[in-house]
Amino acid sequence: MAKKKVSKKATRKVPKLNLKKSVKKKVARKVSPQELIPDEPVPMFAKNEVLAGDYCNIALLHHTEREFVMDFIFAIANQHSLVSRVITSPQHMKKIYEVLGDNIKQYEKKYGEIK
């Protein structure tokens, strides 16, 4: 099998983020979860259907010792359909929890208390 030659024009260099240095500085003192999120956009790819998003009005959360499972459900007229399922580690779930709490505080500061 012959190797396919890739032209330099077909490849694109993505700039490396020096996260180690900035994370070390931030870990040396107590920081909010928001500060650990990179300031620059993270390059990602998604299908248009995914970018459009989905609406859910029910969320279920389950966990085992090793993972958390979040089910997002859309329910209407006694019909329920699973919109998305997210499975993640306990460590990542704790960060999600902290960032979500921080975002709720920011939202309520700007728009008033959520009832």
C-alpha positions in Angstrom: 0.0 0.0 0.0 1.4 3.3 -1.1 1.6 6.2 1.4 -0.6 9.2 0.5 1.5 12.3 0.2 -0.1 15.3 2.0 0.7 18.7 0.7 1.6 21.4 3.1 -1.3 23.5 1.8 -3.7 20.7 2.9 -2.6 20.8 6.5 -3.3 23.5 9.0 -1.3 24.3 12.1 -3.4 25.0 15.2 -1.6 27.3 17.7 -0.8 25.5 20.9 -2.1 27.0 24.1 0.4 27.1 27.0 -2.1 25.8 29.5 0.5 24.2 31.8 2.0 27.6 32.7 -1.3 29.4 33.2 -3.0 26.5 35.1 0.0 26.3 37.5 -0.3 30.0 38.3 -4.1 29.6 38.9 -3.8 26.5 41.0 -1.3 28.2 43.3 -4.2 30.2 44.6 -7.9 29.4 45.0 -9.7 30.2 41.7 -13.2 30.1 40.5 -14.1 27.4 37.9 -14.6 30.2 35.3 -11.0 31.2 35.5 -9.9 27.7 34.4 -11.8 28.0 31.2 -9.5 29.2 28.3 -10.0 32.9 27.3 -9.7 31.9 23.6 -12.3 29.9 21.8 -11.6 26.2 21.7 -11.7 24.9 18.1 -14.4 22.3 17.6 -16.5 20.8 14.9 -20.2 20.0 15.0 -22.9 19.1 12.6 -25.5 21.8 12.0 -28.2 19.7 13.7 -26.1 19.6 16.9 -25.3 23.4 16.7 -29.1 24.1 16.5 -29.5 22.6 20.0 -32.4 20.7 21.5 -35.0 21.8 24.1 -35.5 19.7 27.2 -38.0 20.2 30.0 -37.0 17.3 32.2 -33.5 16.3 33.3 -32.7 13.1 35.1 -29.4 12.5 36.9 -28.0 9.1 37.9 -24.6 8.1 39.2 -22.4 5.1 40.0 -19.1 5.1 41.8 -17.2 5.9 38.6 -19.6 8.0 36.5 -22.5 10.4 36.3 -25.3 10.1 33.7 -27.4 13.0 32.8 -30.5 12.4 30.7 -32.2 15.3 29.0 -35.8 14.6 28.0 -38.5 16.5 26.1 -42.0 15.8 27.3 -45.2 17.0 25.7 -48.7 15.6 25.7 -47.8 12.5 27.7 -45.0 11.6 25.3 -41.4 11.6 26.4 -38.3 11.4 24.2 -34.7 11.3 25.2 -33.0 14.4 23.7 -29.4 13.7 24.9 -27.5 11.6 27.3 -24.2 12.9 28.8 -21.9 10.5 30.7 -19.0 12.0 32.6 -16.6 11.4 35.5 -17.3 12.5 39.1 -14.4 15.0 38.9 -15.8 16.6 35.7 -19.3 16.6 37.1 -18.1 18.6 40.1 -16.6 21.2 37.8 -19.9 21.3 35.8 -21.7 21.8 39.1 -19.4 24.7 40.1 -19.6 26.4 36.7 -23.4 26.0 36.6 -23.7 27.6 40.1 -21.5 30.5 39.1 -23.5 31.0 35.9 -26.8 31.0 37.9 -25.3 33.7 40.2 -24.3 35.8 37.2 -27.7 35.4 35.6 -29.6 36.4 38.8 -27.3 39.4 39.3 -28.2 40.6 35.8 -31.8 39.5 35.4 -33.1 39.0 39.0 -33.8 35.9 41.1 -35.0 32.8 39.3 -38.2 31.5 40.9 
